[in-house]
Amino acid sequence: MDSVDVILSITKEIRKWFFTLAFTSIGVNTRLVDWAKIGLGNPVMVFLIAQTFNVFWTYAITSIIFGGLF
């Protein structure tokens, strides 16, 4: 168990960066110019719901992977 603690302490900073990059990637995927062309309506609502689900899903997965559970 000591080797796990050593590895977690060494990789703590890089895990934080990967966690941050995961959420930054979600924001990069958002193209507000396309929203302006479509207008408000069903496509925008579907996109917002999907992105909200994506945020929570990504948070859960990255917490499990980079949070030290594995």
C-alpha positions as CSV (number, residue, x, y, z in Angstrom):
1,M,0.0,0.0,0.0
2,D,3.0,2.3,0.5
3,S,3.8,2.2,-3.2
4,V,0.3,3.4,-4.0
5,D,0.6,6.4,-1.7
6,V,4.0,7.3,-3.2
7,I,2.6,7.1,-6.7
8,L,-0.4,9.3,-5.8
9,S,1.8,11.9,-4.1
10,I,4.1,12.0,-7.2
11,T,1.2,12.3,-9.7
12,K,-0.9,14.7,-7.7
13,E,-0.1,17.7,-9.9
14,I,-0.4,16.0,-13.2
15,R,-3.8,14.6,-12.2
16,K,-5.0,18.1,-11.4
17,W,-3.9,19.2,-14.9
18,F,-5.6,16.3,-16.6
19,F,-8.8,17.1,-14.6
20,T,-8.6,20.7,-15.7
21,L,-8.0,19.8,-19.4
22,A,-11.0,17.5,-19.4
23,F,-13.3,20.4,-18.5
24,T,-11.5,22.9,-20.8
25,S,-12.1,20.5,-23.7
26,I,-15.8,20.6,-23.1
27,G,-15.8,24.4,-23.3
28,V,-13.7,24.4,-26.5
29,N,-16.4,22.2,-28.1
30,T,-19.0,24.9,-27.6
31,R,-19.4,27.1,-30.7
32,L,-21.6,30.1,-29.9
33,V,-21.6,31.3,-33.5
34,D,-23.6,28.3,-34.6
35,W,-26.1,29.1,-31.9
36,A,-26.6,32.5,-33.3
37,K,-27.3,31.0,-36.8
38,I,-29.8,28.4,-35.5
39,G,-31.6,30.7,-33.1
40,L,-33.1,29.6,-29.8
41,G,-35.2,26.5,-30.1
42,N,-35.0,22.7,-29.9
43,P,-31.5,22.2,-31.2
44,V,-30.1,24.6,-28.6
45,M,-32.0,23.0,-25.8
46,V,-30.8,19.5,-26.9
47,F,-27.2,20.8,-27.1
48,L,-27.5,22.3,-23.6
49,I,-28.9,19.2,-22.1
50,A,-26.2,17.0,-23.8
51,Q,-23.4,19.3,-22.6
52,T,-24.8,19.4,-19.0
53,F,-24.9,15.6,-19.0
54,N,-21.4,15.6,-20.5
55,V,-20.1,17.8,-17.7
56,F,-21.4,15.6,-15.0
57,W,-20.3,12.4,-16.8
58,T,-16.8,13.7,-17.3
59,Y,-16.6,14.9,-13.7
60,A,-17.6,11.4,-12.4
61,I,-15.2,9.6,-14.6
62,T,-12.3,11.9,-14.0
63,S,-13.0,11.8,-10.2
64,I,-12.8,8.0,-10.3
65,I,-9.7,7.8,-12.5
66,F,-7.7,10.7,-11.2
67,G,-9.1,10.8,-7.7
68,G,-7.1,7.9,-6.5
69,L,-9.8,5.2,-6.6
70,F,-7.8,3.1,-9.1
